[in-house]
Amino acid sequence: MKYAIYILAIAAFTSIILGFTLEVKYSQKLIGFGVTGLFLIVFPLFTYHHWKDKNMKDYMLTKENLDKMRENQKRKKY
């Protein structure tokens, strides 16, 4: 999965760069396909890959997490 994300990101950036540098009729389409691929394919895959094993409750502000944060702040004060 990691390598597929890298390959797709490189392909999207290459398409964008080629769209800017080449002087062909379809250069704007290359830029468009690169940006679309980056935002609709690469970023969601990257986000899914890095968040798939995380517990969302660890990142939410619940009563327990707020209490833990307050205790940590009290311990860090000198």
Sequence and secondary structure as in RCSB ss.txt:
>XXXX:A:sequence
MKYAIYILAIAAFTSIILGFTLEVKYSQKLIGFGVTGLFLIVFPLFTYHHWKDKNMKDYMLTKENLDKMRENQKR
KKY
>XXXX:A:secstr
 HHHHHHHHHHHHHHHHHHHH  STTHHHHHHHHHHHIIIIIHHHHHHHHHTT  GGGGS  HHHHHHHHHHHHH
H  
